[in-house]
Amino acid sequence: MTGVMHGGRVLGQTSSVKSRSLPSIGPTASPTPRFLIASLALTLTLGATAGLANLLRLAAGGEVPIDHRQMHGHTQILGFATMFLMGVAYHALPRVLGLAGFAPAGARPAFWLMVSGVVLRNLSQPFQFFAFGRAASFVSAGLEVASGLLFARFVFSALSAGQAGKYDRADLLYRFVRAGTMDFLVALAVLAAQGVWFAGNPEAALPVALSEPFSFAAMYGFLLAWIYGFGSRVVATFLGTGPADGRAAGFALHAQAAGVVLGVTSWLPVLPDRAALAMRDAGLALVAVSAVCFLASTGFLWRRPELPALQASGAPHLAIRAAFGFLGLWAVLELSAVVLSRTTSLPAQNLWWSDAARHVFAVGFLTLLIVGMSVRILPVFAGRTLWSPRLALASYALLILGTLMRLLQYPAAFRPVFYEIGSYMGIPVVLGLLLFTLNLVQTLRARPRAMANTLQTVPGLVRRRG
């Protein structure tokens, strides 16, 4: 594995690698490849591919049970995006904080607990009518919660240790990562409540009051805040756009935190419908405003490189900028829906449009950003050269195409044929993920290049001391 910078020197370098196979993941190796490959395996089986099957069934005039839709979303949130983020965090967070030798404690059990929980959820939820299905669903929630708690303990330990150096509580990365992990704990609490509900109910579909707050806290709280945190430092370094504006980024932090609180608590059963809907709209609007403020603070969409930025194979900067462009589009769509539904008779928050906006966030932003950042950092982490730059470009194009196809659900409210066309968006998305997975696996299988100065090529991931 790559060494860690300390006082301008690289520590802990490995001298040679004898095998051309996937890197071994022993106790002392980085857990990152294991998490990333598992996340891709889950999305290409139970996540994105299952979503593709659901969409094709709808396009053919069939029905998709609500529990199948929930399983798809659950897998995409925990099995794909969260697993991917965990894998990168176990490797990158100690290095970003300048913690040489900080071991990712609990990474191995966290991995197996999360994978087992996600797989068991998909196997058990359709069989809620039976006692074994209810018991298995309860256990799956417990496994996922345990994995999340182990990860949260690692994060808070790293943040606490990082304060001994040049980072403190005022640093943007520290604040966003801490807030995002707190949101993750909220999502885990809702997940635990889901497990309890599963244990006592024979219905296969979760009530909306348990599924929606989990998705809101995990997607618009946990995942988005972590992206804000690493984006303000690491992505800015990759793009060479310079530091983020602290005031605007700080406002984004507070707006997002307030939005998550309102969005999650709006589902409490004690609230009257009018108050709950108002809180829900306010929460979504605040998170959307936070995205606008974050983009304004970083200038990812319009700033030209101001600082030297090394060119990376596969042009990941194209995917990264496009992903943040989709974040901006998502914010505009959600703000417009809230305003129109509140000021006009237009049902702007109908299920078709809300679903389209959510997929702009999930595919156009999250998935495209994961792919772009992976192409930028994983070859560096592994000390290898990207296997196929052209395959990377094809992956970006397919994910963008799939996202644009999903936007056809907006005119579909007036011409239903557009809904049928948009239902095929899963084909380019899954194909793009397949090409990305092939590229990643082939990259990891290649012979490592010289690794002496690997981390020096990623200045945003290193903090010099001394």
JOURNOR-V783401 format. One record per backbone hydrogen bond with DSSP energy under -1.0 kcal/mol. CO is the residue of the C=O (numbers start at 1). NH is the residue of the N-H. If there is no record, write none. Layout:
# JOURNOR-V783401
CO_NH / CO_NH
This chain:
# JOURNOR-V783401
4_11 / 6_9 / 9_6 / 11_4 / 26_29 / 31_35 / 32_36 / 33_37 / 34_38 / 35_39 / 36_40 / 37_41 / 38_42 / 39_43 / 40_44 / 42_46 / 42_47 / 43_49 / 47_51 / 48_52 / 49_53 / 50_54 / 51_55 / 52_56 / 53_57 / 54_58 / 55_59 / 56_60 / 57_62 / 58_61 / 65_69 / 66_70 / 67_71 / 68_72 / 69_73 / 70_74 / 71_75 / 72_76 / 73_77 / 74_78 / 75_80 / 76_81 / 77_82 / 78_83 / 80_84 / 81_85 / 82_86 / 83_87 / 84_88 / 85_89 / 86_90 / 88_92 / 89_93 / 92_96 / 93_97 / 94_99 / 98_100 / 99_102 / 103_105 / 104_107 / 106_110 / 107_111 / 108_112 / 109_113 / 110_114 / 111_115 / 112_116 / 113_117 / 114_118 / 115_119 / 116_120 / 117_121 / 118_122 / 119_123 / 120_124 / 121_125 / 124_127 / 125_128 / 127_130 / 130_134 / 131_135 / 132_136 / 133_137 / 134_138 / 135_139 / 136_140 / 137_141 / 138_142 / 139_143 / 140_144 / 141_145 / 142_146 / 143_147 / 144_148 / 145_149 / 146_150 / 147_151 / 148_152 / 149_153 / 150_154 / 151_155 / 152_156 / 153_157 / 154_158 / 155_159 / 156_160 / 157_161 / 158_162 / 159_163 / 161_164 / 162_165 / 168_171 / 171_175 / 172_176 / 173_177 / 174_178 / 175_179 / 176_180 / 177_181 / 178_182 / 179_183 / 180_184 / 181_185 / 182_186 / 183_187 / 184_188 / 185_189 / 186_190 / 187_191 / 188_192 / 189_193 / 190_194 / 191_195 / 192_196 / 193_197 / 194_198 / 195_199 / 207_210 / 207_211 / 208_212 / 211_215 / 212_216 / 213_217 / 214_218 / 215_219 / 216_220 / 217_222 / 218_223 / 219_224 / 221_225 / 222_226 / 223_227 / 224_228 / 225_229 / 226_230 / 227_231 / 228_232 / 230_234 / 230_235 / 231_236 / 233_237 / 234_238 / 235_239 / 236_240 / 236_241 / 240_306 / 240_307 / 245_249 / 246_250 / 247_251 / 248_252 / 249_253 / 250_254 / 251_255 / 252_256 / 253_257 / 254_258 / 255_259 / 256_260 / 257_261 / 258_262 / 259_263 / 260_264 / 261_265 / 262_266 / 264_267 / 265_268 / 268_271 / 272_276 / 273_277 / 274_278 / 275_279 / 276_280 / 277_281 / 278_282 / 279_283 / 280_284 / 281_285 / 282_286 / 283_287 / 284_288 / 285_289 / 286_290 / 287_291 / 288_292 / 289_293 / 290_294 / 291_295 / 292_296 / 293_297 / 294_298 / 295_299 / 297_245 / 299_302 / 299_303 / 312_315 / 315_318 / 316_320 / 317_321 / 318_322 / 319_323 / 320_324 / 321_325 / 322_326 / 323_327 / 324_328 / 325_329 / 326_330 / 327_331 / 328_332 / 329_333 / 330_334 / 331_335 / 332_336 / 333_337 / 334_338 / 335_339 / 336_340 / 337_341 / 338_342 / 339_343 / 340_344 / 346_348 / 347_350 / 350_354 / 351_355 / 352_356 / 353_357 / 354_358 / 355_359 / 356_360 / 357_361 / 358_362 / 359_363 / 359_364 / 360_365 / 361_366 / 362_367 / 363_368 / 365_369 / 366_370 / 367_371 / 368_372 / 369_373 / 370_374 / 371_375 / 372_376 / 373_377 / 374_378 / 377_381 / 378_382 / 379_384 / 383_449 / 388_392 / 389_393 / 390_394 / 391_395 / 392_396 / 393_397 / 394_398 / 395_399 / 396_400 / 397_401 / 398_402 / 399_403 / 400_404 / 401_405 / 402_406 / 403_407 / 405_408 / 406_409 / 407_410 / 408_412 / 410_413 / 411_414 / 411_415 / 415_418 / 416_419 / 416_420 / 417_421 / 418_422 / 419_423 / 421_424 / 422_425 / 424_427 / 425_429 / 426_430 / 427_431 / 428_432 / 429_433 / 430_434 / 431_435 / 432_436 / 433_437 / 434_438 / 435_439 / 436_440 / 437_441 / 438_442 / 439_443 / 440_444 / 441_445 / 451_454 / 454_457 / 455_458 / 458_461 / 459_462
